[in-house]
């Protein structure tokens, strides 16, 4: 396994829009109609996953193994959120990221760390069978 082209500092951003399916009161993580923390974390994980996908071989992917996150500011229905993942460490098959989320005014709404592990998709799924 070689992470061709992946370096410390590699940064990737993805933009998302808050829909009803992302609201805390919809998914059950809260009672208010605001962006849920689980939805925001999922977006950040997706951003990190996507940031390294082009560096992996055809049958490899990454799986999330750790998240530490602070949700700092609420976002309403239809808000635009930009998620950013920056590679901070590469240790064999483990990749660590600094993750951040910003609203349309570029205000920080969340930040934390996330770790992913490179796996062979077939071998990983075979272990579950």
Backbone torsions as a table, in degrees:
resi	resn	phi	psi	omega
1	UNK	NA	126.0	177.2
2	UNK	-134.7	132.7	179.8
3	UNK	-92.8	77.7	-176.1
4	UNK	-61.0	120.6	175.5
5	UNK	85.8	-5.5	-179.1
6	UNK	-87.5	129.3	-179.3
7	UNK	-134.8	157.7	172.8
8	UNK	-57.8	134.8	-179.5
9	UNK	97.6	-12.6	176.0
10	UNK	-56.5	126.5	-176.6
11	UNK	-125.7	141.2	-179.3
12	UNK	-137.9	143.0	177.9
13	UNK	-127.8	144.9	174.8
14	UNK	-136.2	138.2	-179.9
15	UNK	-100.8	137.5	179.5
16	UNK	-129.5	158.4	175.3
17	UNK	-122.4	132.3	-178.4
18	UNK	-72.5	121.9	174.6
19	UNK	-114.5	175.3	-179.4
20	UNK	-57.9	-33.4	-178.1
21	UNK	-68.3	-13.2	-179.8
22	UNK	-98.0	-4.4	-174.9
23	UNK	-77.8	144.6	-178.6
24	UNK	-58.2	-41.7	-178.8
25	UNK	-71.1	-18.8	178.3
26	UNK	-83.1	-41.7	-175.8
27	UNK	-92.2	-8.7	175.0
28	UNK	92.1	16.3	178.5
29	UNK	-96.8	1.0	179.0
30	UNK	-176.1	179.2	-176.6
31	UNK	-104.7	-11.0	-175.0
32	UNK	-98.3	151.2	179.3
33	UNK	-83.2	66.8	178.0
34	UNK	-129.4	161.8	178.3
35	UNK	-53.5	126.6	-179.3
36	UNK	-78.2	148.1	175.6
37	UNK	-61.2	-43.3	177.8
38	UNK	-59.0	-37.8	178.4
39	UNK	-66.1	-42.6	179.8
40	UNK	-64.4	-41.6	177.4
41	UNK	-62.9	-41.4	178.2
42	UNK	-61.0	-41.0	177.8
43	UNK	-63.5	-40.7	179.1
44	UNK	-67.0	-39.3	176.0
45	UNK	-62.9	-43.2	177.6
46	UNK	-59.6	-44.1	-179.7
47	UNK	-60.5	-45.4	178.2
48	UNK	-63.7	-45.2	179.1
49	UNK	-57.9	-47.9	-178.2
50	UNK	-65.6	-30.9	-176.8
51	UNK	-65.2	-25.1	-178.1
52	UNK	-109.5	-6.3	-172.7
53	UNK	-58.5	-35.5	-178.8
54	UNK	-74.2	-10.6	179.8
55	UNK	-94.3	-1.8	-175.8
56	UNK	-101.5	157.6	175.2
57	UNK	-74.9	171.0	-172.3
58	UNK	-54.5	-39.3	-175.0
59	UNK	-99.9	11.4	180.0
60	UNK	-102.3	153.0	172.3
61	UNK	-147.7	179.6	174.4
62	UNK	-119.9	149.8	175.5
63	UNK	-122.3	141.6	178.1
64	UNK	-72.5	136.2	-179.7
65	UNK	-125.5	-14.2	179.5
66	UNK	-159.6	143.5	175.9
67	UNK	-143.1	132.8	170.3
68	UNK	-130.9	119.5	-167.7
69	UNK	-144.9	143.2	174.0
70	UNK	-119.5	117.9	176.9
71	UNK	-90.6	109.5	-167.6
72	UNK	-94.8	-26.4	-173.4
73	UNK	-149.0	140.1	-179.6
74	UNK	-74.6	153.0	175.5
75	UNK	-130.6	138.7	-175.8
76	UNK	-92.2	171.7	174.8
77	UNK	-53.8	136.1	179.6
78	UNK	76.7	0.7	177.4
79	UNK	-66.4	150.1	174.8
80	UNK	-99.2	132.1	-179.5
81	UNK	-125.6	131.4	175.9
82	UNK	-106.2	121.8	178.8
83	UNK	-102.5	141.6	-176.9
84	UNK	-133.2	134.7	176.3
85	UNK	-126.6	129.1	179.1
86	UNK	-122.3	127.0	178.9
87	UNK	-68.2	125.7	179.9
88	UNK	-111.7	-20.6	179.3
89	UNK	-159.7	146.8	174.2
90	UNK	-130.6	117.0	-178.6
91	UNK	-128.8	90.8	-175.1
92	UNK	64.7	-117.8	179.9
93	UNK	-93.5	-0.2	179.6
94	UNK	-95.1	129.4	179.2
95	UNK	-121.2	128.0	179.5
96	UNK	-107.7	145.3	-176.5
97	UNK	-131.9	149.7	161.1
98	UNK	-96.0	129.5	-179.7
99	UNK	-119.3	141.6	179.4
100	UNK	-141.9	152.9	175.6
101	UNK	-131.9	140.2	-177.2
102	UNK	-129.5	149.8	173.3
103	UNK	-88.5	-177.5	-176.4
104	UNK	-61.8	-25.1	177.8
105	UNK	-87.2	8.5	-179.4
106	UNK	65.5	24.9	173.9
107	UNK	-82.8	133.7	177.4
108	UNK	-66.0	122.7	178.7
109	UNK	-110.5	-10.4	178.1
110	UNK	-170.7	150.9	177.5
111	UNK	-155.4	157.9	178.6
112	UNK	174.1	-158.2	178.5
113	UNK	-128.7	157.2	-178.9
114	UNK	-150.3	137.8	175.8
115	UNK	-118.6	141.3	177.0
116	UNK	-129.5	155.6	-178.2
117	UNK	-125.3	131.9	178.8
118	UNK	-77.8	129.5	179.0
119	UNK	-132.5	155.9	168.7
120	UNK	-81.9	121.1	-173.5
121	UNK	-57.9	-45.4	-178.1
122	UNK	-65.4	-46.5	-179.8
123	UNK	-64.2	-40.2	-179.9
124	UNK	-61.0	-48.6	-178.1
125	UNK	-70.0	-32.1	179.1
126	UNK	-63.3	-32.4	179.4
127	UNK	-65.4	-23.8	-179.4
128	UNK	-84.6	-16.8	-175.8
129	UNK	-73.2	NA	NA
